[in-house]
């Protein structure tokens, strides 16, 4: 009897020893399952703490976030200013017709705008088109409800111009790029980057003294007279409303 009881106790101990590790693993698995891995995440966080980014990287991230916010604010302020200019353009009255820009082709050979007003609004071929900043071009054709504008940058465009202050008369030539070429008529002209270019008093196509742009660069070696590139004052790519006169 005593021997049987002893044998039973030994069997119970061996059963506990053999199943104990599996019970522990089962308990750990159930703990992870119901805690959704939180203990492992905490353990990993503690073990990886020596490798966490330092304060310098945190400061870089803060500076990058601030810079991004400043850029967004600048973009919004620029867009707001543009909308305010468009509104002022529409609301002002004078000897002109205000028309919306409905499409634009400002790349390659064609340099044109399409306006959402035409013959019914009183627009005529040859009319001068201006925007905030200066001259854009002339109306080349119309329909009852639309008008096509040939820009100063179009290869067919030729405009008589002069430097502000009745200096340096020349011809502005469109070349299919954003900056037309200014070819002076006299070789003794004094010109430098930054000089303002306006329509000439001798022009038969444009009223005198309308601002066109500023001289960006000068080639004094060109013959028979100096030449330059002109940065136009009216931003064609962002204008939504124009004046036709």
DRENPA-3360 file (N, C-alpha, C; in nm, 2 decimals, always signed):
BEGIN
1 = XXXXXXXX = +0.08/-0.12/+0.00/+0.00/+0.00/+0.00/+0.09/+0.12/+0.00 ~ +0.18/+0.13/+0.09/+0.27/+0.24/+0.10/+0.35/+0.26/-0.03 ~ +0.38/+0.15/-0.08/+0.46/+0.15/-0.21/+0.37/+0.21/-0.32 ~ +0.24/+0.17/-0.32/+0.15/+0.23/-0.43/+0.14/+0.38/-0.41 ~ +0.12/+0.42/-0.28/+0.10/+0.57/-0.27/+0.22/+0.64/-0.31 ~ +0.34/+0.59/-0.28/+0.46/+0.65/-0.32/+0.48/+0.66/-0.47 ~ +0.44/+0.55/-0.54/+0.44/+0.55/-0.68/+0.35/+0.65/-0.74 ~ +0.23/+0.67/-0.68/+0.14/+0.77/-0.73/+0.19/+0.91/-0.72;
9 = XXXXXXXX = +0.26/+0.94/-0.60/+0.31/+1.07/-0.59/+0.42/+1.10/-0.69 ~ +0.51/+1.00/-0.72/+0.61/+1.02/-0.82/+0.55/+1.04/-0.96 ~ +0.44/+0.97/-0.99/+0.38/+0.99/-1.12/+0.32/+1.13/-1.13 ~ +0.26/+1.18/-1.01/+0.20/+1.31/-1.01/+0.31/+1.42/-1.03 ~ +0.42/+1.40/-0.97/+0.53/+1.50/-0.98/+0.59/+1.50/-1.13 ~ +0.60/+1.38/-1.18/+0.65/+1.38/-1.32/+0.55/+1.44/-1.42 ~ +0.42/+1.42/-1.39/+0.32/+1.48/-1.48/+0.33/+1.63/-1.47 ~ +0.34/+1.68/-1.35/+0.35/+1.83/-1.33/+0.47/+1.88/-1.40;
17 = XXXXXXXX = +0.59/+1.81/-1.38/+0.71/+1.86/-1.44/+0.71/+1.86/-1.59 ~ +0.64/+1.76/-1.65/+0.63/+1.74/-1.79/+0.53/+1.84/-1.86 ~ +0.42/+1.87/-1.79/+0.32/+1.96/-1.84/+0.34/+2.11/-1.79 ~ +0.42/+2.13/-1.69/+0.44/+2.26/-1.64/+0.49/+2.36/-1.74 ~ +0.59/+2.34/-1.82/+0.64/+2.43/-1.92/+0.53/+2.47/-2.03 ~ +0.45/+2.37/-2.06/+0.35/+2.39/-2.16/+0.24/+2.48/-2.11 ~ +0.21/+2.46/-1.98/+0.11/+2.54/-1.91/+0.16/+2.69/-1.91 ~ +0.29/+2.70/-1.88/+0.34/+2.84/-1.87/+0.34/+2.91/-2.01;
25 = XXXXXXXX = +0.38/+2.83/-2.11/+0.37/+2.89/-2.25/+0.23/+2.92/-2.29 ~ +0.13/+2.83/-2.25/-0.01/+2.86/-2.28/-0.05/+2.99/-2.21 ~ -0.01/+3.00/-2.08/-0.05/+3.13/-2.01/+0.01/+3.25/-2.07 ~ +0.14/+3.24/-2.12/+0.20/+3.36/-2.18/+0.13/+3.39/-2.31 ~ +0.10/+3.29/-2.39/+0.02/+3.31/-2.52/-0.11/+3.37/-2.49 ~ -0.18/+3.32/-2.39/-0.32/+3.38/-2.36/-0.30/+3.53/-2.32 ~ -0.19/+3.55/-2.24/-0.17/+3.69/-2.19/-0.14/+3.78/-2.31 ~ -0.06/+3.74/-2.40/-0.03/+3.82/-2.52/-0.16/+3.84/-2.60;
33 = XXXXXXXX = -0.23/+3.73/-2.62/-0.35/+3.74/-2.70/-0.45/+3.84/-2.65 ~ -0.48/+3.84/-2.52/-0.58/+3.93/-2.46/-0.53/+4.07/-2.44 ~ -0.39/+4.09/-2.42/-0.34/+4.22/-2.40/-0.30/+4.28/-2.53 ~ -0.32/+4.21/-2.65/-0.28/+4.26/-2.78/-0.14/+4.30/-2.79 ~ -0.05/+4.22/-2.72/+0.09/+4.24/-2.74/+0.15/+4.35/-2.67 ~ +0.08/+4.42/-2.58/+0.13/+4.53/-2.50/+0.25/+4.50/-2.42 ~ +0.26/+4.39/-2.35/+0.38/+4.36/-2.28/+0.51/+4.35/-2.37 ~ +0.49/+4.28/-2.48/+0.60/+4.28/-2.58/+0.65/+4.41/-2.63;
41 = XXXXXXXX = +0.55/+4.50/-2.65/+0.58/+4.63/-2.70/+0.65/+4.71/-2.59 ~ +0.61/+4.70/-2.47/+0.68/+4.76/-2.36/+0.82/+4.71/-2.34 ~ +0.84/+4.58/-2.36/+0.97/+4.52/-2.34/+1.06/+4.57/-2.46 ~ +1.01/+4.57/-2.58/+1.09/+4.62/-2.69/+1.13/+4.77/-2.67 ~ +1.03/+4.85/-2.62/+1.06/+4.99/-2.60/+1.17/+5.01/-2.50 ~ +1.17/+4.93/-2.39/+1.28/+4.94/-2.29/+1.41/+4.89/-2.35 ~ +1.41/+4.79/-2.42/+1.54/+4.74/-2.48/+1.60/+4.83/-2.59 ~ +1.51/+4.89/-2.66/+1.56/+4.98/-2.77/+1.58/+5.12/-2.73;
49 = XXXXXXXX = +1.56/+5.16/-2.60/+1.57/+5.30/-2.55/+1.71/+5.35/-2.58 ~ +1.82/+5.28/-2.56/+1.95/+5.34/-2.59/+1.97/+5.38/-2.74 ~ +1.89/+5.32/-2.83/+1.90/+5.36/-2.97/+1.80/+5.46/-3.02 ~ +1.72/+5.52/-2.93/+1.62/+5.62/-2.97/+1.69/+5.74/-3.02 ~ +1.62/+5.82/-3.12/+1.68/+5.94/-3.17/+1.70/+6.04/-3.06 ~ +1.81/+6.12/-3.07/+1.84/+6.22/-2.97/+1.75/+6.35/-2.99 ~ +1.78/+6.45/-2.90/+1.70/+6.57/-2.91/+1.73/+6.65/-3.03 ~ +1.85/+6.63/-3.09/+1.88/+6.71/-3.21/+1.78/+6.67/-3.33;
57 = XXXXXXXX = +1.75/+6.54/-3.34/+1.66/+6.50/-3.45/+1.52/+6.55/-3.42 ~ +1.48/+6.56/-3.30/+1.35/+6.61/-3.27/+1.34/+6.76/-3.30 ~ +1.45/+6.83/-3.28/+1.45/+6.97/-3.31/+1.45/+6.99/-3.46 ~ +1.52/+6.90/-3.54/+1.52/+6.91/-3.68/+1.37/+6.89/-3.73 ~ +1.30/+6.80/-3.68/+1.17/+6.77/-3.72/+1.08/+6.89/-3.69 ~ +1.10/+6.95/-3.58/+1.02/+7.07/-3.54/+1.05/+7.18/-3.64 ~ +1.18/+7.20/-3.67/+1.21/+7.31/-3.77/+1.15/+7.28/-3.90 ~ +1.16/+7.16/-3.95/+1.10/+7.12/-4.08/+0.95/+7.15/-4.08;
65 = XXXXXXXX = +0.88/+7.11/-3.97/+0.74/+7.14/-3.96/+0.71/+7.28/-3.97 ~ +0.79/+7.36/-3.90/+0.76/+7.51/-3.90/+0.79/+7.57/-4.04 ~ +0.89/+7.52/-4.11/+0.92/+7.57/-4.24/+0.81/+7.53/-4.34 ~ +0.76/+7.41/-4.32/+0.65/+7.37/-4.41/+0.52/+7.46/-4.39 ~ +0.50/+7.49/-4.26/+0.38/+7.57/-4.23/+0.40/+7.71/-4.28 ~ +0.53/+7.77/-4.28/+0.55/+7.90/-4.33/+0.54/+7.90/-4.48 ~ +0.58/+7.79/-4.55/+0.56/+7.79/-4.69/+0.41/+7.78/-4.73 ~ +0.34/+7.71/-4.65/+0.19/+7.70/-4.68/+0.13/+7.84/-4.66;
73 = XXXXXXXX = +0.17/+7.91/-4.56/+0.11/+8.04/-4.53/+0.15/+8.13/-4.65 ~ +0.27/+8.13/-4.69/+0.32/+8.21/-4.80/+0.24/+8.18/-4.93 ~ +0.21/+8.06/-4.96/+0.13/+8.02/-5.08/-0.01/+8.07/-5.07 ~ -0.07/+8.06/-4.95/-0.20/+8.11/-4.93/-0.21/+8.26/-4.94 ~ -0.11/+8.33/-4.88/-0.11/+8.47/-4.89/-0.09/+8.52/-5.04 ~ -0.01/+8.44/-5.12/+0.01/+8.48/-5.26/-0.12/+8.45/-5.34 ~ -0.19/+8.34/-5.31/-0.32/+8.31/-5.37/-0.43/+8.42/-5.34 ~ -0.43/+8.46/-5.21/-0.52/+8.56/-5.16/-0.50/+8.69/-5.23;
81 = XXXXXXXX = -0.37/+8.73/-5.25/-0.33/+8.86/-5.32/-0.38/+8.85/-5.46 ~ -0.36/+8.73/-5.53/-0.40/+8.72/-5.67/-0.55/+8.73/-5.68 ~ -0.62/+8.67/-5.59/-0.77/+8.68/-5.60/-0.82/+8.82/-5.57 ~ -0.75/+8.89/-5.48/-0.79/+9.03/-5.46/-0.76/+9.12/-5.58 ~ -0.65/+9.09/-5.65/-0.61/+9.17/-5.77/-0.72/+9.14/-5.88 ~ -0.76/+9.01/-5.89/-0.86/+8.98/-5.99/-0.99/+9.05/-5.96 ~ -1.03/+9.05/-5.83/-1.15/+9.12/-5.80/-1.15/+9.27/-5.83 ~ -1.03/+9.33/-5.79/-1.02/+9.47/-5.83/-1.02/+9.49/-5.98;
89 = XXXXXXXX = -0.97/+9.40/-6.05/-0.97/+9.41/-6.20/-1.11/+9.41/-6.25 ~ -1.19/+9.32/-6.19/-1.33/+9.31/-6.24/-1.42/+9.43/-6.20 ~ -1.39/+9.48/-6.08/-1.48/+9.58/-6.03/-1.45/+9.72/-6.08 ~ -1.33/+9.75/-6.12/-1.30/+9.88/-6.17/-1.36/+9.91/-6.30 ~ -1.40/+10.03/-6.32/-1.47/+10.07/-6.45/-1.38/+10.17/-6.52 ~ -1.39/+10.17/-6.65/-1.32/+10.27/-6.73/-1.34/+10.24/-6.88 ~ -1.26/+10.30/-6.96/-1.27/+10.28/-7.11/-1.22/+10.15/-7.16 ~ -1.26/+10.04/-7.09/-1.21/+9.91/-7.13/-1.32/+9.81/-7.11;
97 = XXXXXXXX = -1.31/+9.69/-7.16/-1.40/+9.58/-7.13/-1.32/+9.47/-7.05 ~ -1.38/+9.43/-6.94/-1.32/+9.33/-6.86/-1.37/+9.19/-6.91 ~ -1.27/+9.10/-6.93/-1.30/+8.97/-6.98/-1.23/+8.86/-6.91 ~ -1.29/+8.74/-6.89/-1.22/+8.63/-6.82/-1.14/+8.55/-6.92 ~ -1.03/+8.50/-6.86/-0.94/+8.41/-6.94/-1.00/+8.27/-6.92 ~ -1.04/+8.21/-7.03/-1.10/+8.07/-7.02/-1.00/+7.96/-7.07 ~ -0.89/+8.00/-7.14/-0.79/+7.90/-7.17/-0.66/+7.97/-7.21 ~ -0.55/+7.90/-7.20/-0.43/+7.97/-7.24/-0.33/+7.86/-7.30;
105 = XXXXXXXX = -0.26/+7.91/-7.41/-0.16/+7.83/-7.47/-0.03/+7.91/-7.47 ~ +0.06/+7.88/-7.38/+0.18/+7.96/-7.36/+0.30/+7.88/-7.37 ~ +0.30/+7.77/-7.44/+0.41/+7.69/-7.46/+0.43/+7.66/-7.61 ~ +0.55/+7.65/-7.66/+0.57/+7.61/-7.80/+0.55/+7.73/-7.89 ~ +0.50/+7.69/-8.01/+0.49/+7.79/-8.12/+0.38/+7.89/-8.09 ~ +0.26/+7.84/-8.04/+0.15/+7.92/-8.02/+0.15/+7.99/-7.88 ~ +0.14/+8.12/-7.88/+0.14/+8.19/-7.75/+0.01/+8.28/-7.75 ~ -0.10/+8.21/-7.69/-0.23/+8.28/-7.71/-0.31/+8.26/-7.58;
113 = XXXXXXXX = -0.41/+8.35/-7.56/-0.51/+8.34/-7.46/-0.65/+8.34/-7.53 ~ -0.74/+8.26/-7.47/-0.88/+8.27/-7.51/-0.96/+8.34/-7.40 ~ -1.04/+8.44/-7.45/-1.12/+8.51/-7.35/-1.27/+8.47/-7.36 ~ -1.34/+8.48/-7.25/-1.48/+8.44/-7.24/-1.57/+8.56/-7.28 ~ -1.53/+8.65/-7.35/-1.61/+8.76/-7.41/-1.57/+8.79/-7.55 ~ -1.66/+8.83/-7.63/-1.63/+8.85/-7.77/-1.70/+8.97/-7.84 ~ -1.74/+8.95/-7.96/-1.81/+9.06/-8.03/-1.93/+9.11/-7.96 ~ -2.01/+9.03/-7.90/-2.13/+9.08/-7.83/-2.10/+9.17/-7.72;
121 = XXXXXXXX = -1.98/+9.16/-7.66/-1.94/+9.25/-7.55/-1.87/+9.37/-7.60 ~ -1.85/+9.38/-7.73/-1.79/+9.50/-7.79/-1.64/+9.49/-7.82 ~ -1.59/+9.37/-7.81/-1.45/+9.34/-7.84/-1.43/+9.34/-7.99 ~ -1.32/+9.40/-8.04/-1.29/+9.40/-8.18/-1.15/+9.35/-8.21 ~ -1.13/+9.29/-8.32/-0.99/+9.25/-8.36/-0.90/+9.37/-8.35 ~ -0.77/+9.35/-8.30/-0.68/+9.46/-8.29/-0.68/+9.53/-8.16 ~ -0.78/+9.50/-8.08/-0.79/+9.57/-7.95/-0.67/+9.53/-7.86 ~ -0.62/+9.62/-7.78/-0.51/+9.60/-7.69/-0.56/+9.53/-7.56;
129 = XXXXXXXX = -0.48/+9.43/-7.52/-0.52/+9.35/-7.40/-0.41/+9.37/-7.29 ~ -0.46/+9.41/-7.17/-0.36/+9.43/-7.06/-0.41/+9.35/-6.94 ~ -0.32/+9.33/-6.85/-0.35/+9.26/-6.72/-0.28/+9.34/-6.61 ~ -0.29/+9.29/-6.49/-0.22/+9.35/-6.38/-0.07/+9.35/-6.40 ~ -0.01/+9.46/-6.42/+0.13/+9.47/-6.44/+0.17/+9.53/-6.57 ~ +0.09/+9.50/-6.68/+0.12/+9.56/-6.81/+0.05/+9.50/-6.92 ~ +0.11/+9.52/-7.04/+0.05/+9.47/-7.17/+0.07/+9.32/-7.18 ~ -0.04/+9.26/-7.24/-0.03/+9.11/-7.27/-0.02/+9.09/-7.42;
137 = XXXXXXXX = -0.10/+9.16/-7.50/-0.10/+9.14/-7.64/-0.21/+9.21/-7.71 ~ -0.25/+9.16/-7.82/-0.36/+9.22/-7.90/-0.46/+9.11/-7.94 ~ -0.59/+9.15/-7.95/-0.69/+9.05/-8.00/-0.67/+9.03/-8.15 ~ -0.66/+8.90/-8.18/-0.63/+8.86/-8.32/-0.76/+8.82/-8.40 ~ -0.85/+8.76/-8.32/-0.98/+8.72/-8.38/-1.09/+8.71/-8.28 ~ -1.21/+8.71/-8.32/-1.32/+8.71/-8.23/-1.44/+8.62/-8.28 ~ -1.52/+8.57/-8.19/-1.65/+8.51/-8.22/-1.75/+8.60/-8.14 ~ -1.88/+8.57/-8.15/-1.97/+8.65/-8.08/-1.95/+8.64/-7.92;
145 = XXXXXXXX = -1.89/+8.53/-7.87/-1.88/+8.52/-7.73/-1.74/+8.49/-7.68 ~ -1.64/+8.49/-7.77/-1.50/+8.46/-7.73/-1.41/+8.55/-7.81 ~ -1.29/+8.56/-7.77/-1.18/+8.64/-7.84/-1.05/+8.57/-7.82 ~ -0.97/+8.57/-7.92/-0.83/+8.51/-7.91/-0.73/+8.62/-7.91 ~ -0.64/+8.61/-7.81/-0.54/+8.71/-7.79/-0.40/+8.66/-7.83 ~ -0.33/+8.73/-7.92/-0.19/+8.69/-7.96/-0.10/+8.76/-7.86 ~ -0.02/+8.69/-7.78/+0.06/+8.75/-7.68/+0.19/+8.81/-7.73 ~ +0.25/+8.89/-7.65/+0.37/+8.96/-7.69/+0.48/+8.85/-7.72;
153 = XXXXXXXX = +0.47/+8.74/-7.66/+0.57/+8.63/-7.68/+0.55/+8.55/-7.80 ~ +0.44/+8.57/-7.87/+0.41/+8.49/-7.99/+0.51/+8.53/-8.10 ~ +0.56/+8.43/-8.18/+0.66/+8.46/-8.29/+0.61/+8.56/-8.39 ~ +0.48/+8.58/-8.40/+0.43/+8.68/-8.50/+0.42/+8.82/-8.44 ~ +0.45/+8.84/-8.31/+0.43/+8.96/-8.25/+0.55/+9.06/-8.27 ~ +0.52/+9.18/-8.31/+0.62/+9.29/-8.33/+0.56/+9.41/-8.27 ~ +0.63/+9.47/-8.18/+0.57/+9.59/-8.11/+0.68/+9.70/-8.10 ~ +0.65/+9.82/-8.13/+0.74/+9.93/-8.12/+0.75/+9.97/-7.97;
161 = XXXXXXXX = +0.87/+9.98/-7.92/+0.88/+10.01/-7.77/+1.00/+10.11/-7.75 ~ +1.01/+10.15/-7.63/+1.12/+10.24/-7.59/+1.15/+10.22/-7.45 ~ +1.27/+10.27/-7.40/+1.30/+10.27/-7.26/+1.23/+10.38/-7.20 ~ +1.17/+10.36/-7.08/+1.10/+10.47/-7.01/+1.19/+10.59/-7.00 ~ +1.13/+10.71/-7.03/+1.21/+10.83/-7.03/+1.24/+10.87/-7.17 ~ +1.17/+10.82/-7.27/+1.20/+10.85/-7.41/+1.34/+10.82/-7.45 ~ +1.39/+10.70/-7.41/+1.53/+10.66/-7.44/+1.52/+10.53/-7.52 ~ +1.62/+10.51/-7.61/+1.64/+10.38/-7.67/+1.52/+10.32/-7.74;
169 = XXXXXXXX = +1.48/+10.37/-7.85/+1.37/+10.31/-7.93/+1.41/+10.18/-7.99 ~ +1.32/+10.09/-8.00/+1.35/+9.96/-8.05/+1.22/+9.88/-8.09 ~ +1.24/+9.76/-8.12/+1.13/+9.67/-8.16/+1.14/+9.54/-8.07 ~ +1.02/+9.51/-8.01/+1.01/+9.39/-7.93/+0.96/+9.28/-8.01 ~ +1.04/+9.17/-8.02/+1.01/+9.06/-8.10/+0.98/+8.93/-8.02 ~ +0.86/+8.88/-8.05/+0.82/+8.75/-7.98/+0.90/+8.64/-8.05 ~ +0.94/+8.54/-7.96/+1.02/+8.43/-8.01/+0.97/+8.29/-7.96 ~ +0.84/+8.29/-7.91/+0.79/+8.17/-7.86/+0.83/+8.12/-7.72;
177 = XXXXXXXX = +0.91/+8.21/-7.65/+0.95/+8.18/-7.52/+0.90/+8.29/-7.43 ~ +0.92/+8.28/-7.30/+0.86/+8.37/-7.20/+0.92/+8.51/-7.20 ~ +1.04/+8.52/-7.26/+1.10/+8.66/-7.26/+1.13/+8.70/-7.41 ~ +1.05/+8.80/-7.46/+1.07/+8.84/-7.59/+1.21/+8.92/-7.61 ~ +1.25/+8.93/-7.73/+1.38/+8.99/-7.76/+1.36/+9.14/-7.79 ~ +1.44/+9.23/-7.74/+1.43/+9.37/-7.77/+1.55/+9.41/-7.86 ~ +1.52/+9.45/-7.98/+1.62/+9.49/-8.07/+1.62/+9.64/-8.09 ~ +1.72/+9.71/-8.05/+1.73/+9.85/-8.05/+1.76/+9.90/-8.19;
185 = XXXXXXXX = +1.71/+10.02/-8.23/+1.73/+10.08/-8.36/+1.85/+10.16/-8.37 ~ +1.91/+10.20/-8.26/+2.03/+10.28/-8.27/+2.14/+10.22/-8.19 ~ +2.26/+10.23/-8.24/+2.37/+10.16/-8.17/+2.44/+10.24/-8.06 ~ +2.39/+10.36/-8.04/+2.44/+10.45/-7.93/+2.35/+10.45/-7.81 ~ +2.26/+10.36/-7.80/+2.17/+10.35/-7.68/+2.24/+10.31/-7.56 ~ +2.20/+10.37/-7.45/+2.25/+10.34/-7.31/+2.14/+10.26/-7.24 ~ +2.17/+10.13/-7.22/+2.07/+10.04/-7.16/+2.14/+9.95/-7.06 ~ +2.07/+9.91/-6.96/+2.12/+9.82/-6.86/+2.01/+9.74/-6.80;
193 = XXXXXXXX = +2.04/+9.62/-6.74/+1.93/+9.54/-6.68/+1.86/+9.62/-6.57 ~ +1.73/+9.61/-6.58/+1.64/+9.68/-6.48/+1.57/+9.80/-6.54 ~ +1.61/+9.84/-6.66/+1.55/+9.95/-6.73/+1.40/+9.91/-6.77 ~ +1.31/+10.00/-6.75/+1.17/+9.97/-6.78/+1.14/+9.99/-6.93 ~ +1.07/+9.90/-6.99/+1.03/+9.91/-7.13/+0.88/+9.94/-7.14 ~ +0.85/+10.04/-7.22/+0.71/+10.08/-7.24/+0.68/+10.09/-7.39 ~ +0.55/+10.09/-7.43/+0.51/+10.11/-7.57/+0.56/+10.24/-7.62 ~ +0.60/+10.24/-7.75/+0.65/+10.36/-7.81/+0.54/+10.46/-7.85;
201 = XXXXXXXX = +0.58/+10.59/-7.84/+0.49/+10.69/-7.89/+0.47/+10.68/-8.04 ~ +0.56/+10.62/-8.11/+0.55/+10.61/-8.25/+0.47/+10.49/-8.30 ~ +0.43/+10.41/-8.20/+0.35/+10.28/-8.23/+0.21/+10.32/-8.28 ~ +0.18/+10.25/-8.39/+0.04/+10.27/-8.44/-0.05/+10.16/-8.39 ~ +0.00/+10.06/-8.32/-0.08/+9.95/-8.27/-0.12/+9.96/-8.12 ~ -0.04/+10.03/-8.05/-0.06/+10.04/-7.90/-0.05/+10.18/-7.86 ~ -0.13/+10.22/-7.76/-0.12/+10.35/-7.70/+0.02/+10.37/-7.64 ~ +0.07/+10.49/-7.63/+0.20/+10.52/-7.58/+0.21/+10.49/-7.43;
209 = XXXXXXXX = +0.33/+10.46/-7.38/+0.37/+10.45/-7.24/+0.30/+10.35/-7.16 ~ +0.25/+10.24/-7.23/+0.20/+10.13/-7.15/+0.31/+10.04/-7.11 ~ +0.32/+10.00/-6.98/+0.43/+9.92/-6.93/+0.43/+9.78/-6.99 ~ +0.54/+9.74/-7.04/+0.56/+9.60/-7.09/+0.64/+9.51/-7.00 ~ +0.75/+9.57/-6.95/+0.84/+9.48/-6.86/+0.97/+9.55/-6.83 ~ +1.07/+9.48/-6.79/+1.20/+9.53/-6.76/+1.30/+9.45/-6.84 ~ +1.41/+9.52/-6.87/+1.52/+9.46/-6.94/+1.59/+9.36/-6.84 ~ +1.60/+9.24/-6.88/+1.67/+9.14/-6.80/+1.81/+9.12/-6.83;
217 = XXXXXXXX = +1.85/+9.12/-6.95/+1.99/+9.11/-6.99/+2.01/+9.19/-7.12 ~ +2.14/+9.22/-7.14/+2.18/+9.31/-7.26/+2.30/+9.24/-7.33 ~ +2.29/+9.24/-7.46/+2.40/+9.19/-7.54/+2.45/+9.31/-7.62 ~ +2.56/+9.37/-7.58/+2.61/+9.49/-7.64/+2.69/+9.46/-7.77 ~ +2.72/+9.33/-7.78/+2.80/+9.28/-7.90/+2.72/+9.25/-8.02 ~ +2.59/+9.25/-8.00/+2.50/+9.22/-8.12/+2.51/+9.34/-8.22 ~ +2.49/+9.31/-8.34/+2.50/+9.41/-8.45/+2.37/+9.42/-8.53 ~ +2.34/+9.53/-8.58/+2.42/+9.65/-8.58/+2.40/+9.74/-8.45;
225 = XXXXXXXX = +2.30/+9.69/-8.37/+2.27/+9.77/-8.24/+2.25/+9.67/-8.13 ~ +2.27/+9.71/-8.00/+2.25/+9.62/-7.89/+2.11/+9.55/-7.89 ~ +2.11/+9.44/-7.83/+1.98/+9.36/-7.81/+1.97/+9.33/-7.66 ~ +1.85/+9.29/-7.62/+1.83/+9.25/-7.48/+1.71/+9.16/-7.47 ~ +1.70/+9.09/-7.36/+1.58/+9.01/-7.33/+1.50/+9.08/-7.22 ~ +1.36/+9.08/-7.24/+1.27/+9.15/-7.15/+1.19/+9.06/-7.07 ~ +1.19/+9.08/-6.94/+1.09/+9.01/-6.85/+0.96/+9.09/-6.85 ~ +0.86/+9.02/-6.90/+0.73/+9.09/-6.90/+0.67/+9.11/-6.76;
233 = XXXXXXXX = +0.60/+9.22/-6.75/+0.55/+9.26/-6.61/+0.42/+9.19/-6.58 ~ +0.34/+9.15/-6.68/+0.21/+9.09/-6.66/+0.23/+8.93/-6.66 ~ +0.20/+8.87/-6.55/+0.22/+8.72/-6.54/+0.12/+8.64/-6.61 ~ +0.14/+8.61/-6.74/+0.04/+8.55/-6.82/-0.01/+8.42/-6.76 ~ +0.08/+8.34/-6.70/+0.03/+8.21/-6.65/-0.06/+8.21/-6.53 ~ -0.07/+8.33/-6.46/-0.16/+8.33/-6.35/-0.27/+8.44/-6.35 ~ -0.29/+8.50/-6.47/-0.39/+8.60/-6.48/-0.52/+8.54/-6.52 ~ -0.63/+8.57/-6.45/-0.76/+8.52/-6.48/-0.86/+8.62/-6.54;
241 = XXXXX = -0.83/+8.74/-6.53/-0.91/+8.85/-6.59/-0.82/+8.95/-6.66 ~ -0.87/+9.00/-6.77/-0.79/+9.10/-6.84/-0.88/+9.22/-6.88 ~ -0.81/+9.33/-6.93/-0.89/+9.44/-6.98/-0.86/+9.45/-7.13 ~ -0.96/+9.48/-7.20/-0.95/+9.50/-7.35/-1.00/+9.64/-7.38 ~ -0.91/+9.71/-7.46/-0.94/+9.85/-7.49/-0.91/+9.88/-7.64;
% end
